[in-house]
Amino acid sequence: MNSPSEPVSPNPVPDTSLADFLLAHGLAAPGEAARWTPLTGGVSSDLWRVDLPGRSLCVKRALARLRVAADWQAPVSRNAYEWAWMRFASRHRPDSVPELLAHDAEAGLFAMSFLPPEQYPVWKARLFGGQVEVATAAAVGELLGTLHAASAGDAALAAEFATDDNFHALRIEPYLLATAAAHPDLGDILQGLADRTATTPLALVHGDVSPKNILVGPAGPVLLDAECAWYGDPAFDLAFCVNHLLLKSLVVPGHRADLLDSARVLAEEYVRCVDWEPRSALEARVASLIPALLLARVDGKSPAEYLTDERHRLFVRTVASALLRAPAPTTADVLDAWADALGTRAEPGGGIPD
């Protein structure tokens, strides 16, 4: 949703409450010069880079109404759960999140370190720039699987992240149920996936594992934007990330094979970490969720901004609908079906327009 590494035009006069937040938590001294720069990258929060003498940090504040065309409301309490998720991740993989500096739950604000883009590029930007490195995808899969394994079966985490209402507002309704409303012929299938996802409490889910929320750091991937954190079905996170790589294969045609290899390796590395349930059970849930999420990025409340070609959107609808009606048993089978439809397994360049 938001990446702390994409600056836009600077704004030296911040909201008074933001400056007060820094002062109250000892992150700035009275009278100290501060330069505030809004950062782009998402629809759900305001995010700023704050440059102070000799140091920089990020401040994030959740929005009650998300910046999308549809009316999409979400509770600002998610800011506290994002902070809590990042604390959890920092205990298990400290290099996987920015350094956490301060949090004000009542104001819906927190501060974290600023990670300079020259050292921590956004994975999405690299992919769109043609830098498709399978090793990065493998590292993301391993990190995600490790964090899920560390949280699986943890009753305390389940109680702390009983955020069913948040997850429904941020993921179940805008992705699965809104798509069901747009496709009445698939409504029962999508409703069933929504019900199953909402009632499978197995591990701590990040909820927005997207290339725009992953930085490629010198010590490995860094995960951002855990506003959707929820103790639920880990299959959602894997399906969500694989979905993004498949969609990007439509619009980065020179690297379609590499993007599909990245999706495959990411899933393989993730599945190696699965020890909390039979791997086949998780694979089946992932394989059924991927086409639902593909379709959601065309006809749900948060359409992918880069799918501007109607031929690409029609391709997604066609392939995703077929996979929803006849579910594949594994992620690999979904990838094979996508590759066959693209034509990449038979002919480089694909079977759809570049």
Secondary structure as UniProt FT lines:
FT   TURN            4..5
FT   HELIX           16..24
FT   TURN            25..26
FT   TURN            30..31
FT   STRAND          35..39
FT   STRAND          45..52
FT   TURN            53..54
FT   STRAND          55..62
FT   TURN            76..77
FT   HELIX           78..92
FT   HELIX           94..96
FT   STRAND          100..104
FT   TURN            105..108
FT   STRAND          109..113
FT   TURN            117..119
FT   HELIX           123..128
FT   TURN            129..130
FT   HELIX           134..151
FT   TURN            152..153
FT   HELIX           155..160
FT   HELIX           164..167
FT   HELIX           168..177
FT   HELIX           178..182
FT   HELIX           184..186
FT   HELIX           187..198
FT   STRAND          203..205
FT   HELIX           211..213
FT   STRAND          214..217
FT   TURN            218..219
FT   STRAND          220..223
FT   TURN            227..228
FT   STRAND          230..232
FT   HELIX           235..251
FT   HELIX           253..255
FT   HELIX           256..272
FT   HELIX           279..299
FT   TURN            305..306
FT   HELIX           310..325
FT   HELIX           331..342
FT   TURN            343..346
FT   TURN            348..349
//
